[in-house]
């Protein structure tokens, strides 16, 4: 009896253990089933997102598109939005210089391209700049999205549609447009395919413009076209390599026009040559020759209490060590300061520099900004090349424009700071209340020195090397410059920089006009000469004449006092030369 009871108790215990094991197994099975169900649900939701939701946002862009491509398109959409809101740029009179326009761009879903070879051939016919091999490679890539051509002309859209290929489609985008074309490219600049600034004002104010804030520049497009026309004409006439020009308001430093040639189409910068992209105006540093005599002469009168009649012995070349300083057209006599300037005597100017002294001359050049990068809204600026160390011979040569290399913008700014009465100006390109105004309370020379330089500049045009810059009624003053270029460490007398800086009206200066021509060749009508007086001075005269007409500047009446500005100096020079 006891045995039977024990057997029944063991059977009940075994049945209970078996039931617990089955319950545990069922629980585990339910848990595993729930896990797999959750995983399946996640995949189902992701598949629905890819196949349905994203299909509405980006047609033809299914799960076959890789992650990198999706990120690239997302960035392109973001940039397109930025480009859409990028603000316009205007000249000082409200003429449009840069704006953003809606365009169409061509892409391909290569999985839908039925005949890649024929499609590639037809596309190259429509877009000749495309390569057949590259287009064919894209059309056979198997990708659902391949850019073929960006920002295309509406006429091209119709031609693409006529191909009849279902795998070709268009997307709207935005492109930067420059109504003035190449004329203003080195000041306004240009952007990349998504309208982000790469040079000029477009680069310097990239974020500012992307915030939708318009810019108005100091440039006057009428004067810009005049300057470019005359510079281009001189380059062509004298078979020159290149050139640069500036028009500046001498009282404010505002750049009214600025040109560097050769230039290029800002809508297609990718096909521009290096010399076309290079901005000679702000990046080119050159020994500019005798135009620098304006600065050394101003330094002399500012530091020496002497009359204008002071003389210098230019009868013999100056020899310093292995260096010999000569005059281009030697007078071989004692010259007064006005005669040194008028005849552009290297010897006389070197003696002026020697009298000033190395430290004072260098400090004077620095105060004018000639030895440091120019402070300008365009970021593409060069650092001048200055002798290191600066010895006595460098002081003599720097007095007549050799040994110190600066940009054309440096030169015009320095001259403006002297002729305006002696107040320092900085070049200014943006006409905007958020930009600090040019300072006019820092003196670089005294009023007396400024007046003397103005008289000397007028004398160069009426009696000296700049006579071809004269424009009747506008009292033009100026200075010629002809400098040999350094080739392989030596001066080459067959390769010159010829230039002229003109200022008017000389009795009360308002405008400075500078033209520089790189490697001009003498012509028959100029008796083989290719100097600043023959090459650049006539071009400056034509610019001034056109400026007067455009800006409505009346000439001084015959017999009026302004027309006789500098008469006493001319009489003094005539008396000296007449008594020889």
NUVOVO-626885 format. One record per residue (C-alpha): residue number from 0; x, y, z. Coordinates in pm, 1 decimal. Each point is the difference from the previous one (the first is absolute). Last residue first. Example, Ala and Ser with C-alpha at 12.3 -4.5 7.8 and 13.67 -1.06 7.14 Angstrom:
BEGIN
> 1:1367.0:-106.0:714.0
> 0:-137.0:-344.0:66.0
END
This chain:
BEGIN
> 579:7022.1:12859.1:-7233.1
> 578:-217.7:300.9:69.8
> 577:-309.0:-134.9:-173.0
> 576:13.0:-313.3:213.5
> 575:0.8:196.8:322.4
> 574:-261.3:252.4:-117.4
> 573:-225.8:-278.1:-132.4
> 572:22.3:-185.0:331.8
> 571:-98.3:309.9:199.2
> 570:-277.7:85.8:-243.4
> 569:-138.2:-352.5:29.4
> 568:9.5:26.8:377.8
> 567:-183.6:332.5:-4.9
> 566:-261.5:-141.5:-237.7
> 565:-82.3:-293.7:232.4
> 564:-376.1:51.4:-14.7
> 563:-79.1:233.2:-288.7
> 562:-306.5:-191.9:-110.6
> 561:-131.2:20.5:355.2
> 560:-3.1:383.9:-19.7
> 559:-235.1:22.1:-297.8
> 558:131.5:113.0:-341.9
> 557:-191.3:-263.6:-193.5
> 556:-284.1:-145.8:204.0
> 555:79.3:-306.4:213.7
> 554:-144.6:-312.7:-159.8
> 553:-339.8:-125.9:120.3
> 552:-20.6:-334.4:183.8
> 551:-319.3:-177.6:-107.7
> 550:94.6:-337.5:143.6
> 549:-18.2:-178.9:-335.9
> 548:158.5:279.3:-206.9
> 547:276.4:70.9:251.7
> 546:69.6:-369.9:34.3
> 545:37.9:-34.6:-378.3
> 544:265.9:276.4:-13.7
> 543:174.3:-142.6:306.3
> 542:13.4:-349.8:-153.1
> 541:132.7:137.0:-330.0
> 540:274.2:193.9:181.8
> 539:92.4:-314.0:198.2
> 538:40.6:-190.1:-327.1
> 537:224.8:274.8:-140.0
> 536:222.6:-21.6:313.4
> 535:30.5:-381.8:-5.6
> 534:196.1:-89.2:-315.4
> 533:194.1:306.4:-118.0
> 532:81.0:169.0:331.6
> 531:29.1:-334.0:180.3
> 530:268.9:-115.4:-241.7
> 529:-40.6:-224.1:-304.4
> 528:204.4:201.0:-251.0
> 527:57.5:-136.9:-351.7
> 526:-58.7:330.9:-173.2
> 525:-344.9:14.9:163.8
> 524:-179.6:-30.2:-336.4
> 523:217.1:-295.9:-92.9
> 522:-82.9:-183.9:320.6
> 521:199.8:-84.6:310.8
> 520:-100.6:-321.3:175.2
> 519:-184.5:-7.6:333.2
> 518:120.9:-243.1:269.8
> 517:-267.9:53.6:268.4
> 516:-215.8:311.6:-27.9
> 515:-93.3:204.1:308.3
> 514:-281.4:255.4:10.9
> 513:-79.0:221.5:298.6
> 512:-275.7:258.0:37.7
> 511:-25.1:216.9:312.5
> 510:-312.0:208.7:59.6
> 509:-99.1:297.4:217.5
> 508:297.3:236.3:4.3
> 507:-60.3:373.2:61.7
> 506:256.0:194.8:-209.2
> 505:96.4:-317.9:-186.4
> 504:-346.0:-85.5:-130.8
> 503:94.9:-277.0:-40.5
> 502:266.1:-263.1:73.4
> 501:179.3:-227.4:-247.8
> 500:227.1:-293.9:79.6
> 499:180.1:-135.5:-305.4
> 498:149.0:-339.4:-72.5
> 497:245.3:-205.5:-202.7
> 496:130.4:-329.0:145.3
> 495:284.3:-107.5:-224.0
> 494:151.2:-302.3:-172.1
> 493:267.3:80.3:-258.7
> 492:227.9:170.8:254.1
> 491:21.7:-324.0:202.9
> 490:118.0:61.0:356.4
> 489:178.7:-305.3:138.4
> 488:-90.9:-275.3:249.9
> 487:-139.6:-240.0:-258.6
> 486:-222.8:274.0:-143.6
> 485:-52.8:318.7:200.8
> 484:-228.7:242.4:-178.7
> 483:119.1:338.8:-120.1
> 482:-201.6:289.5:137.3
> 481:-171.1:287.0:-181.9
> 480:-209.5:237.4:210.8
> 479:-166.6:324.9:-97.3
> 478:-137.4:249.3:249.7
> 477:-317.9:202.5:17.7
> 476:-193.0:322.3:-11.6
> 475:-317.3:69.8:-194.8
> 474:-139.2:352.9:5.7
> 473:-347.7:-96.1:-136.8
> 472:-59.7:270.6:-263.1
> 471:191.5:-166.4:-281.2
> 470:93.3:-359.9:72.5
> 469:377.8:-45.4:30.7
> 468:122.2:-359.5:36.1
> 467:220.7:19.9:-309.5
> 466:220.9:256.8:177.6
> 465:112.5:-251.1:262.1
> 464:376.4:17.4:-57.5
> 463:30.0:370.5:78.9
> 462:-135.1:349.7:-59.1
> 461:-376.3:9.0:54.3
> 460:-46.3:-356.0:124.0
> 459:310.2:-22.4:219.7
> 458:-65.2:356.6:126.4
> 457:-343.7:-103.2:130.8
> 456:161.0:-271.9:206.8
> 455:254.6:248.6:133.0
> 454:-270.3:246.1:104.8
> 453:-192.8:-276.8:176.4
> 452:318.7:-110.5:176.3
> 451:58.7:354.7:125.8
> 450:-356.5:27.1:131.5
> 449:29.7:-328.7:189.2
> 448:329.3:115.0:152.2
> 447:-163.0:323.1:119.0
> 446:-305.0:-181.0:140.6
> 445:233.6:-214.4:204.9
> 444:57.2:-366.6:-74.1
> 443:-135.4:-328.8:139.3
> 442:-279.7:155.1:205.6
> 441:-260.0:-217.5:171.4
> 440:-340.9:171.3:21.7
> 439:-172.7:-140.6:-309.3
> 438:-81.6:-351.1:117.4
> 437:-199.2:-209.4:-245.8
> 436:-337.4:-106.5:130.7
> 435:-50.5:-320.3:196.4
> 434:-214.8:-255.8:-181.4
> 433:-350.0:-60.4:137.4
> 432:-130.3:312.5:-176.5
> 431:88.1:-146.2:-340.4
> 430:188.7:107.1:-308.7
> 429:246.6:-286.6:-27.3
> 428:314.7:48.1:-208.7
> 427:220.7:229.9:207.7
> 426:369.7:68.6:-40.0
> 425:137.8:163.9:314.1
> 424:61.5:372.0:20.0
> 423:270.5:198.7:179.1
> 422:-38.1:379.6:-8.5
> 421:262.9:215.2:-174.8
> 420:-213.4:254.6:-182.8
> 419:-171.7:-243.1:-236.1
> 418:322.9:-26.8:-202.0
> 417:194.5:-197.5:260.5
> 416:-244.3:-270.0:112.6
> 415:-119.5:-44.5:-359.1
> 414:356.2:-76.9:-112.0
> 413:33.9:-270.3:264.9
> 412:-337.2:-157.4:-86.2
> 411:82.3:-1.1:-371.6
> 410:335.3:-170.1:60.6
> 409:-125.4:-264.4:240.5
> 408:-282.0:-89.8:-241.4
> 407:253.5:-47.9:-281.1
> 406:176.1:-258.3:217.9
> 405:343.9:46.0:154.4
> 404:360.3:-92.1:-75.3
> 403:285.9:195.4:160.5
> 402:347.8:-35.4:-154.7
> 401:-51.0:256.5:-274.8
> 400:-251.2:283.8:11.5
> 399:209.3:319.7:-22.8
> 398:63.4:57.1:370.7
> 397:9.0:-376.2:60.3
> 396:328.1:-3.9:-195.9
> 395:176.0:247.0:234.0
> 394:-138.2:-150.0:321.4
> 393:88.3:-349.4:-121.3
> 392:358.9:114.5:-57.1
> 391:10.5:115.1:363.0
> 390:-102.5:-344.7:127.5
> 389:-340.3:-151.3:80.5
> 388:66.1:-351.9:124.8
> 387:-224.5:-141.9:-131.1
> 386:-117.8:205.9:-296.6
> 385:-383.2:14.7:-22.0
> 384:-239.2:-214.3:-202.2
> 383:-357.7:112.9:63.5
> 382:-242.1:-253.9:156.2
> 381:-279.3:-100.2:-235.1
> 380:-378.4:27.0:25.6
> 379:-274.8:-249.0:-84.6
> 378:-227.8:79.0:295.2
> 377:-205.3:268.2:-175.1
> 376:-123.9:243.2:265.8
> 375:335.3:182.3:2.2
> 374:281.0:76.3:243.7
> 373:301.1:-12.6:-233.9
> 372:273.8:-241.0:100.2
> 371:291.0:196.0:152.7
> 370:291.8:203.5:-139.4
> 369:-187.8:266.6:-198.0
> 368:-245.2:88.1:277.5
> 367:70.9:375.2:-22.1
> 366:145.6:-9.2:353.0
> 365:225.5:-283.3:-116.1
> 364:139.3:205.1:-287.5
> 363:75.0:285.7:241.7
> 362:167.1:-237.4:247.8
> 361:222.3:-135.1:-280.5
> 360:95.9:350.9:-103.1
> 359:68.7:103.4:360.1
> 358:217.0:-300.2:79.4
> 357:202.7:11.7:-321.9
> 356:72.8:370.0:-14.7
> 355:-193.6:301.2:-131.7
> 354:305.9:142.6:-179.3
> 353:75.8:-337.1:-158.4
> 352:-356.8:-24.3:-123.4
> 351:27.9:344.8:-160.0
> 350:331.2:-101.7:-158.6
> 349:-169.1:-309.1:-143.5
> 348:-275.2:221.5:-142.5
> 347:256.5:224.1:-172.5
> 346:184.5:-298.1:-148.7
> 345:-319.0:-174.1:-114.9
> 344:-107.2:317.2:-182.2
> 343:-366.0:-1.6:-100.7
> 342:34.2:306.7:-225.3
> 341:-285.1:178.1:182.7
> 340:98.1:-130.8:343.3
> 339:368.1:90.9:-21.9
> 338:-98.3:326.1:-170.0
> 337:-235.2:89.8:287.3
> 336:279.0:-75.8:252.7
> 335:251.2:216.1:-189.8
> 334:244.5:-174.8:-228.5
> 333:379.5:30.1:-37.2
> 332:105.3:-142.3:-333.7
> 331:31.4:-314.3:-210.3
> 330:-364.8:16.0:-119.0
> 329:-1.7:-381.8:-28.6
> 328:-293.7:-169.1:-170.6
> 327:-14.7:-330.7:190.3
> 326:207.9:140.3:286.3
> 325:275.3:-211.1:153.3
> 324:66.4:-175.3:333.7
> 323:304.6:-225.9:8.4
> 322:30.7:-293.8:241.1
> 321:321.4:-195.0:60.2
> 320:83.4:206.9:307.5
> 319:-214.5:311.7:-11.0
> 318:46.6:197.3:-320.9
> 317:-225.8:297.0:-80.4
> 316:-12.2:107.1:-364.9
> 315:134.5:349.4:-79.8
> 314:-161.3:336.6:-78.9
> 313:-296.5:-59.1:230.5
> 312:116.3:246.1:266.1
> 311:-305.1:80.4:208.2
> 310:-164.2:340.3:57.0
> 309:-236.9:162.0:251.4
> 308:-240.7:237.4:-179.1
> 307:-304.6:-152.8:169.8
> 306:125.7:151.5:326.2
> 305:154.7:-208.1:279.8
> 304:-108.2:-106.1:348.5
> 303:77.9:-365.8:-46.0
> 302:-208.3:-290.3:139.0
> 301:-335.0:58.4:-172.8
> 300:167.1:133.9:-314.4
> 299:214.9:-310.4:-33.7
> 298:-276.1:-247.1:92.6
> 297:-227.8:155.8:-264.0
> 296:278.2:-37.4:-258.6
> 295:52.6:-364.9:102.4
> 294:-372.5:-69.0:-24.3
> 293:-69.4:162.6:-337.3
> 292:323.7:-153.8:-127.0
> 291:-175.9:-335.3:35.4
> 290:-172.3:66.5:-335.3
> 289:353.5:-34.2:-136.0
> 288:14.4:-377.9:6.9
> 287:-283.4:-235.0:89.8
> 286:203.5:-288.0:138.2
> 285:-285.2:-247.5:1.5
> 284:-221.8:-198.0:236.6
> 283:-308.7:-158.2:-158.2
> 282:-258.0:-119.8:251.8
> 281:-221.4:308.1:39.8
> 280:-39.6:147.0:-349.3
> 279:171.0:-284.1:-183.5
> 278:-284.1:-236.4:97.9
> 277:104.3:-343.1:-129.6
> 276:-303.4:-184.7:-139.5
> 275:90.3:88.1:-359.7
> 274:370.2:-84.0:45.9
> 273:-96.8:-341.8:136.0
> 272:-226.1:-79.5:-296.7
> 271:-378.7:-7.6:38.2
> 270:-196.4:-319.6:-78.1
> 269:-114.8:-62.7:356.8
> 268:-97.5:364.8:39.2
> 267:-308.8:-46.2:-221.3
> 266:-268.4:244.6:112.8
> 265:267.4:248.9:108.4
> 264:112.7:30.7:-364.9
> 263:368.4:93.2:-6.5
> 262:256.1:281.1:37.0
> 261:321.6:86.1:-180.1
> 260:19.7:266.4:123.9
> 259:-54.1:137.4:350.0
> 258:-249.4:281.1:51.0
> 257:-112.4:218.4:290.1
> 256:-261.0:273.6:-5.3
> 255:-143.5:250.2:248.7
> 254:226.2:-118.3:281.0
> 253:-90.8:222.3:295.1
> 252:307.6:139.7:175.3
> 251:-206.9:283.8:144.0
> 250:161.0:324.7:-122.4
> 249:202.6:-155.1:-282.9
> 248:-305.5:-158.9:-164.0
> 247:171.0:-285.8:-180.6
> 246:13.0:-130.2:-358.6
> 245:223.0:-303.2:-42.1
> 244:166.5:-185.8:-288.4
> 243:183.7:-320.4:-79.7
> 242:178.7:-149.5:-298.1
> 241:102.2:-310.2:-192.7
> 240:244.7:-135.6:-259.5
> 239:28.2:299.0:-227.9
> 238:-39.8:27.5:-375.9
> 237:21.6:379.8:26.3
> 236:-337.5:62.2:-164.5
> 235:-169.2:-300.8:162.1
> 234:115.2:80.5:351.4
> 233:-87.8:366.8:-51.5
> 232:-350.9:-85.5:-122.4
> 231:-58.3:-238.3:291.4
> 230:93.7:274.2:244.3
> 229:-231.2:246.6:-175.0
> 228:-298.7:-234.6:-5.3
> 227:56.2:-123.7:355.8
> 226:11.6:354.5:135.9
> 225:-315.1:106.5:-183.7
> 224:-188.3:-315.8:102.3
> 223:85.8:52.4:366.9
> 222:-88.2:368.6:-24.5
> 221:-353.9:-88.7:-104.1
> 220:-8.0:-284.6:252.9
> 219:57.5:245.0:285.9
> 218:171.4:-194.3:277.7
> 217:-42.9:102.9:365.0
> 216:-185.5:-326.3:63.9
> 215:-349.5:-60.0:134.4
> 214:-55.9:-325.4:185.1
> 213:-326.4:-178.7:78.6
> 212:-57.0:-205.9:314.8
> 211:-168.0:-335.8:-57.2
> 210:194.9:-188.8:266.2
> 209:187.5:-171.3:-284.1
> 208:130.5:344.4:-102.7
> 207:159.8:58.8:341.5
> 206:134.6:-355.4:8.5
> 205:185.0:44.4:-330.8
> 204:110.8:359.9:58.2
> 203:370.4:-42.8:-79.3
> 202:-65.7:-274.3:-255.9
> 201:-265.5:173.7:-209.3
> 200:190.3:327.3:46.2
> 199:291.8:-146.2:-192.5
> 198:54.1:-373.6:-26.2
> 197:-155.4:-341.3:68.8
> 196:-347.4:97.0:118.8
> 195:-258.8:-278.5:41.2
> 194:-248.9:0.2:-288.5
> 193:-56.6:-379.9:2.3
> 192:203.3:-48.9:-317.3
> 191:282.5:205.5:146.6
> 190:7.2:376.4:31.5
> 189:135.2:310.9:-170.4
> 188:183.7:322.9:78.1
> 187:-156.0:345.8:29.7
> 186:338.1:172.0:-36.2
> 185:190.3:-219.3:-246.4
> 184:-320.0:-92.7:-186.4
> 183:-122.3:353.5:-68.3
> 182:21.1:12.3:-381.0
> 181:-5.8:-379.6:-42.3
> 180:-378.2:-10.8:2.2
> 179:-186.8:316.9:101.8
> 178:-325.5:-192.8:56.7
> 177:168.0:-252.7:236.0
> 176:-224.7:-298.2:79.9
> 175:28.5:-236.7:295.5
> 174:-191.8:-325.1:-54.7
> 173:-290.7:-167.0:174.5
> 172:-138.8:-352.1:-41.0
> 171:-307.3:-174.2:-142.4
> 170:44.9:-365.5:-82.6
> 169:-30.0:-160.3:-341.6
> 168:-48.6:-349.6:-141.7
> 167:166.9:-258.6:-223.1
> 166:-81.6:-370.2:53.8
> 165:-308.0:18.5:-222.7
> 164:214.3:68.3:-314.0
> 163:-196.9:178.1:-273.1
> 162:300.8:183.5:-144.1
> 161:-243.8:285.6:-71.3
> 160:-14.7:75.3:373.1
> 159:370.1:82.3:-5.6
> 158:-47.4:251.2:-282.8
> 157:-286.5:168.3:186.1
> 156:213.1:35.5:311.6
> 155:285.5:144.4:-207.3
> 154:-214.5:298.2:-101.8
> 153:-71.9:66.7:367.8
> 152:378.5:46.4:58.7
> 151:165.2:-239.8:244.2
> 150:100.3:53.0:360.6
> 149:176.7:-331.2:64.8
> 148:79.6:-281.0:-241.4
> 147:-5.3:-381.7:37.1
> 146:-52.3:-53.0:373.6
> 145:-50.6:-370.5:75.3
> 144:-286.1:-139.7:214.3
> 143:-132.5:-358.3:2.5
> 142:344.2:-149.4:-34.8
> 141:60.6:-290.7:-235.7
> 140:323.8:161.2:-120.4
> 139:-74.5:-46.3:-369.8
> 138:-127.5:355.5:-62.3
> 137:290.0:144.7:197.6
> 136:264.6:-182.7:-204.5
> 135:-174.8:104.9:-320.9
> 134:14.6:365.1:109.3
> 133:370.9:-28.8:84.9
> 132:84.1:-166.7:-330.6
> 131:-201.1:246.2:-208.8
> 130:171.1:296.8:166.8
> 129:-214.4:305.4:71.9
> 128:95.5:342.6:-135.4
> 127:-212.8:-60.7:-308.9
> 126:-326.6:-6.1:201.0
> 125:-280.7:-71.5:-249.1
> 124:212.7:-222.0:-224.9
> 123:157.0:-156.4:309.9
> 122:-348.9:-87.5:123.9
> 121:-89.3:-174.5:-326.5
> 120:313.1:-217.8:9.1
> 119:-57.0:-94.0:363.5
> 118:-363.3:-93.9:-71.2
> 117:107.2:-216.3:-295.6
> 116:249.7:-193.9:211.6
> 115:-220.9:-24.8:311.7
> 114:-307.2:-144.6:-180.8
> 113:-284.8:-82.4:239.3
> 112:93.0:230.4:289.1
> 111:-242.1:-83.0:284.1
> 110:260.5:-149.4:235.4
> 109:219.7:302.2:-79.5
> 108:-235.0:244.5:170.2
> 107:157.9:303.2:-168.8
> 106:42.4:366.7:93.7
> 105:-41.8:334.9:-178.0
> 104:-2.1:334.0:182.6
> 103:-260.8:273.7:-25.6
> 102:44.9:365.8:95.2
> 101:-134.6:251.4:251.5
> 100:194.9:325.5:2.9
> 99:229.3:158.6:259.3
> 98:141.0:352.2:-36.7
> 97:329.8:180.6:-59.4
> 96:98.0:343.6:-134.3
> 95:-341.8:168.9:-27.0
> 94:10.1:376.0:-54.3
> 93:-114.4:186.5:312.1
> 92:210.5:312.1:-52.5
> 91:289.2:-101.5:229.2
> 90:17.4:-345.9:-160.3
> 89:-224.2:-281.9:116.4
> 88:42.8:-345.4:156.2
> 87:-300.1:-228.9:53.9
> 86:-73.1:-221.1:299.4
> 85:31.8:-377.5:24.6
> 84:-341.2:-149.7:89.5
> 83:-15.0:-252.5:-282.4
> 82:368.5:-81.2:40.1
> 81:-58.3:-99.1:362.4
> 80:-292.4:-223.7:-100.0
> 79:213.2:-153.4:-273.9
> 78:278.1:-56.1:251.9
> 77:-239.1:-200.0:221.1
> 76:-130.8:-200.9:-295.3
> 75:358.7:-75.7:-110.7
> 74:87.2:-110.9:354.3
> 73:-296.3:-239.3:1.5
> 72:102.5:-122.3:-343.9
> 71:352.5:-77.5:119.2
> 70:-133.4:-174.7:311.5
> 69:-227.1:-222.5:-213.9
> 68:293.9:-80.9:-225.8
> 67:221.7:-94.9:293.4
> 66:-270.7:-231.2:142.3
> 65:-39.0:-204.7:-316.9
> 64:-298.6:21.7:-234.9
> 63:-146.7:-347.7:-69.1
> 62:-243.1:48.8:290.4
> 61:-205.3:225.4:-225.5
> 60:70.1:336.9:-162.4
> 59:-219.7:-2.4:-311.5
> 58:-223.0:266.6:148.7
> 57:141.9:186.2:301.2
> 56:-260.8:128.6:248.3
> 55:-291.8:-218.2:-106.8
> 54:223.9:-309.0:-12.9
> 53:121.8:87.1:348.0
> 52:-344.0:-82.4:148.8
> 51:-86.8:-303.4:-212.1
> 50:281.9:-243.0:-72.3
> 49:262.3:121.6:244.4
> 48:-230.4:72.4:293.3
> 47:-207.7:-315.4:-64.8
> 46:316.3:-209.7:-5.4
> 45:113.3:158.0:326.8
> 44:-341.2:-74.0:163.5
> 43:8.6:-361.1:-120.3
> 42:357.6:-45.9:118.8
> 41:-93.1:128.7:346.0
> 40:-313.4:-223.2:9.1
> 39:205.5:-307.8:-94.0
> 38:242.3:75.4:282.8
> 37:-292.6:34.8:241.6
> 36:-152.8:-328.9:-115.4
> 35:337.5:-171.7:35.2
> 34:21.3:121.0:360.0
> 33:-362.6:-95.4:78.6
> 32:53.6:-350.1:-137.0
> 31:313.5:-39.3:212.7
> 30:-192.2:109.3:312.3
> 29:-296.2:-229.1:-78.3
> 28:233.8:-296.8:-54.0
> 27:180.0:73.1:328.2
> 26:-326.9:7.7:186.9
> 25:-117.0:-329.1:-157.0
> 24:329.3:-166.8:95.3
> 23:-36.6:115.9:361.7
> 22:-359.7:-127.8:16.2
> 21:107.7:-337.5:-140.7
> 20:278.5:-29.3:258.5
> 19:-244.4:83.9:283.1
> 18:-244.6:-268.9:-120.5
> 17:273.5:-266.1:-3.8
> 16:103.8:94.8:356.7
> 15:-361.4:-32.7:113.5
> 14:-44.9:-336.2:-168.5
> 13:316.5:-130.8:166.3
> 12:-122.6:113.1:343.2
> 11:-342.4:-164.8:-52.7
> 10:169.2:-325.2:-102.6
> 9:228.2:10.3:304.3
> 8:-298.3:40.5:233.7
> 7:-184.2:-287.8:-167.2
> 6:302.6:-231.2:40.9
> 5:39.4:91.6:368.6
> 4:-367.2:-74.7:70.7
> 3:25.0:-338.0:-168.5
> 2:307.2:-88.0:206.4
> 1:-174.1:89.9:325.3
> 0:-279.2:-223.8:-86.7
END
